[in-house]
Amino acid sequence: MTDMISMKKSIAFFDAKPYDKKFFDAADLRRLFDIRYFAPHLNADTALLAKGSDVVCAFVNDIISKDVIGILKDNGIKLIAMRCAGYNNVDLKASFDVMPVVRVPDYSPHAVAEHAAALILCLNRRIHRAYNRVRDGNFTLDGLLGFDLFGKTAGIVGTGKVGKCLIAILKGFGMRVLAYDAFPDAAYAAQAGISYVDLATLWREADVISLHCPLTPQTQHVINATTLAGMKPGVMIINTGRGALVDAKALIKALKTGKIGSAGLDVYEEESKYFFEDFSASMVNDDVLARLLTFPNVLVTAHQAFFTAEAMAHIADTTLNNIKDFFDGGFRPNEICYQCGKECLKKQNKPCF
């Protein structure tokens, strides 16, 4: 990072964990920023902690509502810097023309894709169950039968960078790949040897379905009772995207009937209270999450797909460079719409929402 900031800027860093501090301090070795780390989530009750700062740095489970944006604005905050790709927790309408929002559009698509592949392999070969069984001295194989991925059909919903990385991995296993994307990439499909299909076809033919699309009003609960009914019996569902892509209650019903063979979830719609925190000495009071954790064919990880050293370093570098560019004048807010990812703002001078 080149030192082009005339005055050191203060960052109020919310939902801070020890690993955040490690990577952000390493990215700011020249101490261009004054970073104040706060453990609580950013919400209407904690927003005043940012008073006296220039920037707030927020994460996936922080709540950046209209009220929060108003509090931040009233206390001199000039920029919201998301250290993640997702922004469905930001009230974009409230922030438009009030406070710019920057994010990390990609950090390590390989990290997320490899975690999705790990969930597929672990669920298929029952690695999580075998690990616990052998530790108890039980070396039987009953109940651990898997299937060859070779020759099976994978359905990938969303062919951005993560989706394309996972496709490369699954093609390496010899899987047939069907894909759905709101904006199909025909040149990529021809090069990669995959087929774009409609969602009904993908649900019907896929043995493994993995979600890698953004959360929008159109994709919320894209996995629901109706779409589950159109899937193959015994299908495996993987979600490393956004929790609300899956209607968890409908998923539980399909798991109970055996319609769904297994599910690997790195995200959960109501995760904000639990994920990234330690509840080992207390109770999980979320009945839906607690029920999911009882299924032997469900594997839940706590939003860790992004969590590699390479991804963390890139997140820290990109976030701090976003902030530097903003104050150096190199960032032009509202040129690209964060709702659709297109240039609707630049072309129409208004957002698409």
Backbone hydrogen bonds in HBPLUS format (Angstrom, degrees):
<---DONOR---> <-ACCEPTOR-->    atom                        ^
c    i                          cat <-CA-CA->   ^        H-A-AA   ^      H-
h    n   atom  resd res      DA  || num        DHA   H-A  angle D-A-AA Bond
n    s   type  num  typ     dist DA aas  dist angle  dist       angle   num
A0034-ASP N   A0009-LYS O   2.87 MM  25  6.05 167.6  1.89 147.8 150.8     1
A0054-ASP N   A0010-SER O   2.88 MM  44  5.24 153.9  1.95 129.0 137.3     2
A0055-VAL N   A0010-SER O   3.09 MM  45  6.40 148.7  2.19 157.4 164.4     3
A0011-ILE N   A0034-ASP O   2.84 MM  23  6.08 160.7  1.87 144.2 148.5     4
A0036-ARG N   A0011-ILE O   2.81 MM  25  6.05 175.9  1.81 175.2 175.4     5
A0012-ALA N   A0055-VAL O   2.81 MM  43  6.16 169.8  1.82 157.2 157.9     6
A0057-CYS N   A0012-ALA O   2.85 MM  45  6.07 161.4  1.89 147.5 149.1     7
A0013-PHE N   A0036-ARG O   2.82 MM  23  5.84 173.7  1.82 161.9 163.4     8
A0038-PHE N   A0013-PHE O   2.71 MM  25  5.79 162.7  1.74 174.0 168.6     9
A0014-PHE N   A0057-CYS O   3.03 MM  43  6.18 164.9  2.05 167.1 169.1    10
A0015-ASP N   A0040-PRO O   2.82 MM  25  5.07 152.5  1.89 139.5 136.0    11
A0016-ALA N   A0038-PHE O   2.94 MM  22  5.61 173.2  1.94 140.3 141.5    12
A0020-ASP N   A0017-LYS O   2.96 MM   3  5.20 125.6  2.27 104.5 119.1    13
A0021-LYS N   A0017-LYS O   3.19 MM   4  6.59 161.1  2.22 160.3 164.2    14
A0022-LYS N   A0018-PRO O   3.04 MM   4  6.28 157.1  2.10 146.5 153.1    15
A0023-PHE N   A0019-TYR O   3.13 MM   4  6.30 167.1  2.15 148.2 149.8    16
A0024-PHE N   A0020-ASP O   2.87 MM   4  5.98 166.4  1.89 160.8 165.3    17
A0025-ASP N   A0021-LYS O   2.91 MM   4  5.71 157.4  1.96 141.9 148.7    18
A0026-ALA N   A0022-LYS O   3.15 MM   4  6.20 148.5  2.25 133.6 142.4    19
A0027-ALA N   A0023-PHE O   2.97 MM   4  6.15 144.4  2.10 137.3 146.7    20
A0028-ASP N   A0024-PHE O   3.04 MM   4  6.17 128.9  2.31 136.7 149.3    21
A0028-ASP N   A0025-ASP O   3.23 MM   3  5.05 134.8  2.44  90.6 103.0    22
A0031-ARG N   A0028-ASP O   2.87 MM   3  5.15 159.5  1.91 114.5 119.8    23
A0063-ILE N   A0042-LEU O   2.78 MM  21  5.89 161.3  1.82 173.8 167.2    24
A0046-THR N   A0043-ASN O   3.14 MM   3  5.40 137.4  2.33 104.1 115.4    25
A0047-ALA N   A0043-ASN O   2.94 MM   4  5.74 132.1  2.17 158.6 168.7    26
A0049-LEU N   A0046-THR O   2.89 MM   3  5.72 162.4  1.93 126.9 132.5    27
A0050-ALA N   A0047-ALA O   3.01 MM   3  5.80 162.2  2.04 121.1 126.2    28
A0051-LYS N   A0048-LEU O   3.05 MM   3  5.42 167.5  2.07 114.0 117.9    29
A0053-SER N   A0050-ALA O   2.92 MM   3  5.57 149.4  2.01 151.0 151.6    30
A0078-LYS N   A0054-ASP O   2.83 MM  24  5.59 172.1  1.83 143.9 146.4    31
A0056-VAL N   A0079-LEU O   3.13 MM  23  6.61 157.9  2.18 160.0 166.5    32
A0081-ALA N   A0056-VAL O   2.83 MM  25  6.09 177.2  1.83 171.6 171.9    33
A0058-ALA N   A0081-ALA O   3.05 MM  23  6.33 145.6  2.17 133.9 144.4    34
A0083-ARG N   A0058-ALA O   2.98 MM  25  6.22 167.2  2.00 179.9 175.8    35
A0062-ASP N   A0059-PHE O   3.19 MM   3  5.61 168.5  2.21 117.4 120.5    36
A0064-ILE N   A0089-ASN O   3.07 MM  25  6.09 160.0  2.11 162.1 165.6    37
A0091-ASP N   A0064-ILE O   2.88 MM  27  6.20 156.2  1.93 174.5 166.4    38
A0069-ILE N   A0065-SER O   2.90 MM   4  6.15 164.8  1.92 155.1 159.1    39
A0070-GLY N   A0066-LYS O   2.97 MM   4  6.19 154.5  2.04 145.6 152.6    40
A0071-ILE N   A0067-ASP O   2.98 MM   4  6.30 156.2  2.04 148.8 154.7    41
A0072-LEU N   A0068-VAL O   2.90 MM   4  6.16 165.7  1.92 157.0 160.8    42
A0073-LYS N   A0069-ILE O   2.87 MM   4  6.04 162.8  1.90 150.1 155.1    43
A0074-ASP N   A0070-GLY O   2.95 MM   4  6.10 161.8  1.99 148.6 153.4    44
A0075-ASN N   A0071-ILE O   3.11 MM   4  6.27 128.5  2.39 139.3 152.1    45
A0075-ASN N   A0072-LEU O   3.12 MM   3  5.18 137.8  2.31  97.2 109.3    46
A0077-ILE N   A0072-LEU O   2.97 MM   5  5.21 158.8  2.02 154.7 148.0    47
A0076-GLY N   A0073-LYS O   3.23 MM   3  5.42 157.0  2.29 114.5 112.6    48
A0080-ILE N   A0100-PRO O   3.10 MM  20  6.35 166.8  2.12 159.9 164.0    49
A0102-VAL N   A0080-ILE O   2.95 MM  22  6.42 160.3  1.99 162.1 168.6    50
A0082-MET N   A0102-VAL O   2.79 MM  20  5.94 167.2  1.80 154.1 151.1    51
A0104-VAL N   A0084-CYS O   3.01 MM  20  5.14 172.1  2.02 132.5 131.5    52
A0090-VAL N   A0087-TYR O   3.00 MM   3  5.40 157.2  2.05 118.6 120.0    53
A0092-LEU N   A0090-VAL O   2.99 MM   2  5.60 113.1  2.45 112.0  94.9    54
A0095-SER N   A0091-ASP O   3.06 MM   4  6.35 143.8  2.19 145.2 156.1    55
A0096-PHE N   A0092-LEU O   2.97 MM   4  5.98 136.6  2.17 143.4 152.8    56
A0098-VAL N   A0095-SER O   2.90 MM   3  5.06 161.5  1.94 126.6 127.4    57
A0099-MET N   A0095-SER O   2.89 MM   4  5.12 170.3  1.90 142.4 144.6    58
A0111-ALA N   A0108-SER O   2.93 MM   3  5.32 126.9  2.22 107.7 120.6    59
A0113-ALA N   A0109-PRO O   2.97 MM   4  6.09 166.6  1.99 152.1 156.6    60
A0114-GLU N   A0110-HIS O   2.80 MM   4  5.77 161.1  1.84 149.0 154.4    61
A0115-HIS N   A0111-ALA O   3.08 MM   4  6.25 147.5  2.19 139.8 148.6    62
A0116-ALA N   A0112-VAL O   2.97 MM   4  6.27 155.4  2.03 148.3 155.0    63
A0117-ALA N   A0113-ALA O   2.95 MM   4  6.27 156.6  2.01 148.0 154.5    64
A0118-ALA N   A0114-GLU O   2.86 MM   4  6.10 147.5  1.97 140.2 149.6    65
A0119-LEU N   A0115-HIS O   2.92 MM   4  6.24 153.3  1.99 150.3 156.4    66
A0120-ILE N   A0116-ALA O   3.03 MM   4  6.35 156.3  2.09 147.2 153.7    67
A0121-LEU N   A0117-ALA O   2.97 MM   4  6.24 167.8  1.99 155.0 157.0    68
A0122-CYS N   A0118-ALA O   2.85 MM   4  5.92 163.6  1.88 149.8 155.3    69
A0123-LEU N   A0119-LEU O   2.93 MM   4  5.96 167.6  1.95 148.5 152.2    70
A0124-ASN N   A0120-ILE O   2.94 MM   4  5.98 165.4  1.96 150.0 154.9    71
A0125-ARG N   A0121-LEU O   2.99 MM   4  6.00 170.6  2.00 150.7 153.4    72
A0126-ARG N   A0122-CYS O   2.88 MM   4  5.51 102.6  2.49 132.3 147.5    73
A0127-ILE N   A0122-CYS O   2.94 MM   5  4.84 141.1  2.10 133.9 142.0    74
A0126-ARG N   A0123-LEU O   3.32 MM   3  4.95 156.8  2.38  94.6 101.1    75
A0129-ARG N   A0126-ARG O   3.14 MM   3  5.36 121.4  2.50 100.8 114.8    76
A0130-ALA N   A0126-ARG O   2.85 MM   4  6.07 162.9  1.87 158.6 164.4    77
A0131-TYR N   A0127-ILE O   2.84 MM   4  5.93 158.9  1.88 152.1 157.0    78
A0132-ASN N   A0128-HIS O   3.46 MM   4  6.59 166.2  2.48 136.1 138.8    79
A0133-ARG N   A0129-ARG O   2.93 MM   4  6.06 155.8  1.99 148.4 156.1    80
A0134-VAL N   A0130-ALA O   2.94 MM   4  6.05 170.7  1.95 155.1 156.3    81
A0135-ARG N   A0131-TYR O   3.21 MM   4  6.35 155.7  2.27 143.9 150.6    82
A0136-ASP N   A0133-ARG O   3.06 MM   3  5.30 139.4  2.23 101.0 112.6    83
A0138-ASN N   A0133-ARG O   2.98 MM   5  5.20 157.3  2.04 147.6 141.6    84
A0137-GLY N   A0134-VAL O   2.86 MM   3  4.93 160.1  1.90 110.2 114.0    85
A0144-LEU N   A0141-LEU O   3.04 MM   3  5.52 152.9  2.11 145.4 142.2    86
A0152-LYS N   A0149-LEU O   2.95 MM   3  5.40 164.3  1.98 132.8 136.4    87
A0151-GLY N   A0174-GLY O   2.95 MM  23  5.85 168.9  1.96 125.9 129.7    88
A0176-ARG N   A0152-LYS O   2.87 MM  24  6.09 156.7  1.93 157.6 162.6    89
A0207-ASP N   A0153-THR O   2.72 MM  54  5.28 159.3  1.76 140.3 147.2    90
A0208-VAL N   A0153-THR O   3.20 MM  55  6.60 150.6  2.29 153.1 158.0    91
A0154-ALA N   A0176-ARG O   2.75 MM  22  6.15 163.6  1.78 167.4 171.9    92
A0178-LEU N   A0154-ALA O   2.85 MM  24  6.14 170.2  1.86 171.9 175.2    93
A0155-GLY N   A0208-VAL O   2.69 MM  53  6.06 162.7  1.71 163.2 168.6    94
A0210-SER N   A0155-GLY O   2.91 MM  55  6.32 159.8  1.95 165.0 170.0    95
A0156-ILE N   A0178-LEU O   2.88 MM  22  6.33 162.1  1.92 156.8 160.4    96
A0180-TYR N   A0156-ILE O   2.95 MM  24  6.39 152.1  2.03 158.8 159.8    97
A0157-VAL N   A0210-SER O   3.01 MM  53  6.30 170.0  2.02 163.1 166.3    98
A0212-HIS N   A0157-VAL O   2.71 MM  55  5.63 157.7  1.76 160.8 161.7    99
A0158-GLY N   A0180-TYR O   2.76 MM  22  5.93 155.1  1.82 172.9 175.5   100
A0164-LYS N   A0160-GLY O   2.93 MM   4  6.09 161.1  1.97 155.3 160.5   101
A0165-CYS N   A0161-LYS O   3.03 MM   4  6.21 150.8  2.12 140.9 148.8   102
A0166-LEU N   A0162-VAL O   2.95 MM   4  6.28 161.5  1.99 158.7 163.3   103
A0167-ILE N   A0163-GLY O   2.93 MM   4  6.14 154.7  2.00 145.9 153.5   104
A0168-ALA N   A0164-LYS O   3.10 MM   4  6.35 156.5  2.16 145.6 150.3   105
A0169-ILE N   A0165-CYS O   3.20 MM   4  6.54 153.0  2.27 143.8 150.8   106
A0170-LEU N   A0166-LEU O   2.87 MM   4  6.16 167.3  1.89 161.0 163.5   107
A0171-LYS N   A0167-ILE O   2.78 MM   4  5.91 153.8  1.85 152.2 159.6   108
A0172-GLY N   A0168-ALA O   3.12 MM   4  6.25 141.1  2.27 133.6 143.4   109
A0172-GLY N   A0169-ILE O   3.03 MM   3  5.08 122.0  2.38  93.6 108.8   110
A0173-PHE N   A0170-LEU O   3.04 MM   3  5.03 136.0  2.24  94.9 107.2   111
A0175-MET N   A0170-LEU O   3.13 MM   5  5.69 163.8  2.16 148.3 147.5   112
A0174-GLY N   A0171-LYS O   2.89 MM   3  4.97 152.4  1.97 102.6 111.6   113
A0195-SER N   A0177-VAL O   3.35 MM  18  6.75 162.1  2.38 151.6 156.6   114
A0179-ALA N   A0195-SER O   2.86 MM  16  6.12 154.8  1.92 154.5 156.8   115
A0197-VAL N   A0179-ALA O   2.86 MM  18  6.07 156.4  1.91 164.5 169.3   116
A0189-ALA N   A0185-ASP O   2.96 MM   4  6.25 161.8  1.99 154.6 160.2   117
A0190-ALA N   A0186-ALA O   3.04 MM   4  6.27 158.9  2.09 150.8 155.0   118
A0191-GLN N   A0187-ALA O   3.08 MM   4  6.29 157.7  2.14 145.5 151.8   119
A0192-ALA N   A0188-TYR O   2.76 MM   4  5.90 160.8  1.80 160.3 165.6   120
A0193-GLY N   A0189-ALA O   2.90 MM   4  5.72 129.6  2.16 138.8 149.6   121
A0194-ILE N   A0189-ALA O   3.13 MM   5  5.05 158.6  2.18 137.9 143.6   122
A0202-LEU N   A0198-ASP O   3.07 MM   4  6.40 160.6  2.11 151.6 157.7   123
A0203-TRP N   A0199-LEU O   2.81 MM   4  6.02 172.9  1.81 162.1 162.8   124
A0204-ARG N   A0200-ALA O   3.10 MM   4  6.18 157.2  2.15 138.9 145.4   125
A0205-GLU N   A0201-THR O   2.99 MM   4  6.10 151.3  2.07 153.0 159.0   126
A0206-ALA N   A0202-LEU O   3.07 MM   4  5.73 153.9  2.14 155.7 157.9   127
A0236-MET N   A0207-ASP O   3.00 MM  29  6.34 163.5  2.03 145.7 150.3   128
A0209-ILE N   A0236-MET O   2.78 MM  27  6.15 163.7  1.81 163.1 168.3   129
A0238-ILE N   A0209-ILE O   2.74 MM  29  6.05 155.6  1.80 162.7 169.6   130
A0211-LEU N   A0238-ILE O   2.99 MM  27  6.34 154.9  2.06 152.0 158.1   131
A0219-THR N   A0216-THR O   3.02 MM   3  5.16 132.2  2.26 101.9 114.8   132
A0220-GLN N   A0216-THR O   2.93 MM   4  5.98 130.6  2.18 158.2 169.4   133
A0222-VAL N   A0219-THR O   3.00 MM   3  5.03 127.7  2.28 142.6 128.4   134
A0221-HIS N   A0244-ALA O   2.70 MM  23  5.81 162.6  1.73 148.7 155.0   135
A0222-VAL N   A0245-LEU O   2.96 MM  23  5.43 108.8  2.49 119.9 134.5   136
A0223-ILE N   A0245-LEU O   3.01 MM  22  6.28 165.2  2.03 165.6 168.3   137
A0247-ASP N   A0223-ILE O   2.88 MM  24  6.00 163.9  1.91 165.0 168.9   138
A0228-LEU N   A0224-ASN O   2.81 MM   4  5.85 160.9  1.85 160.8 166.8   139
A0229-ALA N   A0225-ALA O   3.15 MM   4  6.20 146.7  2.27 134.5 142.3   140
A0230-GLY N   A0227-THR O   3.11 MM   3  5.21 137.3  2.30  98.3 110.0   141
A0231-MET N   A0228-LEU O   3.14 MM   3  5.36 166.9  2.16 112.7 115.0   142
A0235-VAL N   A0232-LYS O   3.29 MM   3  5.52 148.4  2.39 135.7 130.2   143
A0234-GLY N   A0259-LYS O   2.74 MM  25  5.50 151.2  1.82 129.1 138.6   144
A0261-GLY N   A0235-VAL O   2.89 MM  26  5.20 140.4  2.05 128.4 138.8   145
A0237-ILE N   A0262-SER O   3.04 MM  25  6.47 157.4  2.09 143.5 148.1   146
A0264-GLY N   A0237-ILE O   2.79 MM  27  6.27 157.5  1.84 155.5 163.1   147
A0239-ASN N   A0264-GLY O   2.86 MM  25  6.34 158.6  1.91 166.3 171.7   148
A0266-ASP N   A0239-ASN O   2.93 MM  27  6.14 174.1  1.93 161.0 163.0   149
A0245-LEU N   A0242-ARG O   3.09 MM   3  5.76 165.0  2.11 121.7 125.0   150
A0246-VAL N   A0243-GLY O   3.18 MM   3  6.14 171.8  2.18 126.3 128.6   151
A0251-LEU N   A0247-ASP O   2.97 MM   4  6.26 152.7  2.04 150.8 159.7   152
A0252-ILE N   A0248-ALA O   2.92 MM   4  6.17 155.3  1.99 147.8 153.2   153
A0253-LYS N   A0249-LYS O   3.19 MM   4  6.50 159.3  2.24 145.6 150.1   154
A0254-ALA N   A0250-ALA O   3.08 MM   4  6.36 156.1  2.14 146.9 153.2   155
A0255-LEU N   A0251-LEU O   2.86 MM   4  6.13 145.3  1.98 149.2 159.6   156
A0256-LYS N   A0252-ILE O   2.92 MM   4  6.15 155.9  1.98 151.6 157.7   157
A0257-THR N   A0253-LYS O   3.15 MM   4  6.43 146.8  2.26 143.5 151.3   158
A0259-LYS N   A0254-ALA O   2.98 MM   5  5.12 117.1  2.39 155.8 163.2   159
A0260-ILE N   A0254-ALA O   3.19 MM   6  5.52 164.3  2.22 119.0 119.8   160
A0258-GLY N   A0255-LEU O   3.19 MM   3  5.08 141.4  2.34  95.1 106.3   161
A0263-ALA N   A0297-ASN O   3.07 MM  34  6.64 150.9  2.16 151.1 158.6   162
A0299-LEU N   A0263-ALA O   2.90 MM  36  6.37 160.4  1.94 159.0 165.7   163
A0265-LEU N   A0299-LEU O   2.84 MM  34  6.22 156.2  1.90 156.4 164.5   164
A0301-THR N   A0265-LEU O   2.93 MM  36  6.32 158.0  1.98 145.8 152.0   165
A0303-HIS N   A0266-ASP O   2.77 MM  37  4.78 128.6  2.03 132.7 148.1   166
A0271-GLU N   A0268-TYR O   3.06 MM   3  5.05 141.8  2.21 128.0 120.8   167
A0274-TYR N   A0271-GLU O   2.88 MM   3  5.48 131.5  2.12 118.9 132.0   168
A0275-PHE N   A0271-GLU O   2.88 MM   4  5.46 156.5  1.94 154.4 161.7   169
A0277-GLU N   A0274-TYR O   3.06 MM   3  5.61 148.8  2.16 141.3 141.9   170
A0282-SER N   A0279-PHE O   3.08 MM   3  5.19 166.4  2.10 111.8 114.1   171
A0290-ALA N   A0286-ASP O   2.86 MM   4  6.02 167.3  1.88 159.8 164.2   172
A0291-ARG N   A0287-ASP O   2.95 MM   4  6.01 149.6  2.04 136.9 144.7   173
A0292-LEU N   A0288-VAL O   2.99 MM   4  6.29 158.6  2.03 150.3 155.9   174
A0293-LEU N   A0289-LEU O   3.06 MM   4  6.34 150.6  2.15 149.9 157.5   175
A0294-THR N   A0291-ARG O   3.03 MM   3  5.34 155.8  2.09 108.3 116.0   176
A0295-PHE N   A0292-LEU O   3.31 MM   3  5.82 158.6  2.36 113.2 118.3   177
A0298-VAL N   A0295-PHE O   3.33 MM   3  5.34 156.5  2.39 110.6 109.0   178
A0303-HIS N   A0301-THR O   3.01 MM   2  5.94 136.3  2.20 104.8  92.8   179
A0307-PHE N   A0304-GLN O   2.90 MM   3  5.09 152.9  1.98 112.4 121.3   180
A0308-THR N   A0306-PHE O   2.89 MM   2  6.12 126.2  2.19 116.6 101.1   181
A0312-MET N   A0308-THR O   2.93 MM   4  6.14 168.4  1.94 159.4 162.5   182
A0313-ALA N   A0309-ALA O   3.05 MM   4  6.15 160.3  2.09 145.7 151.0   183
A0314-HIS N   A0310-GLU O   3.04 MM   4  6.24 155.8  2.10 144.4 151.2   184
A0315-ILE N   A0311-ALA O   2.84 MM   4  6.05 157.8  1.89 153.5 159.7   185
A0316-ALA N   A0312-MET O   3.03 MM   4  6.22 165.6  2.05 149.6 152.8   186
A0317-ASP N   A0313-ALA O   3.01 MM   4  6.20 167.7  2.02 149.0 152.6   187
A0318-THR N   A0314-HIS O   2.86 MM   4  5.91 169.2  1.87 152.3 156.0   188
A0319-THR N   A0315-ILE O   2.91 MM   4  5.94 164.4  1.93 149.4 154.4   189
A0320-LEU N   A0316-ALA O   3.09 MM   4  6.20 170.7  2.09 152.3 154.8   190
A0321-ASN N   A0317-ASP O   2.92 MM   4  6.04 153.3  1.99 146.8 155.1   191
A0322-ASN N   A0318-THR O   2.80 MM   4  5.97 149.6  1.89 148.2 156.6   192
A0323-ILE N   A0319-THR O   3.11 MM   4  6.42 156.1  2.17 146.3 151.9   193
A0324-LYS N   A0320-LEU O   2.91 MM   4  6.14 161.5  1.95 146.2 151.8   194
A0325-ASP N   A0321-ASN O   2.82 MM   4  5.93 166.1  1.84 150.3 154.1   195
A0326-PHE N   A0322-ASN O   3.02 MM   4  6.21 151.7  2.11 142.6 150.2   196
A0327-PHE N   A0323-ILE O   3.16 MM   4  6.48 166.3  2.18 155.8 157.2   197
A0328-ASP N   A0324-LYS O   2.85 MM   4  5.97 138.5  2.03 147.7 160.5   198
A0330-GLY N   A0325-ASP O   2.82 MM   5  4.83 129.6  2.08 150.7 154.2   199
A0329-GLY N   A0326-PHE O   3.26 MM   3  5.37 154.5  2.33  99.9 107.4   200
A0337-CYS N   A0342-LYS O   3.03 MM   5  5.76 158.8  2.08 170.6 173.9   201
A0341-GLY N   A0337-CYS O   2.77 MM   4  5.23 135.3  1.97 136.8 150.4   202
A0347-LYS N   A0343-GLU O   3.06 MM   4  6.23 158.3  2.11 153.4 159.7   203
A0348-GLN N   A0344-CYS O   2.77 MM   4  5.62 156.1  1.83 144.4 151.6   204
A0349-ASN N   A0345-LEU O   2.60 MM   4  4.52 134.1  1.80 127.8 136.2   205
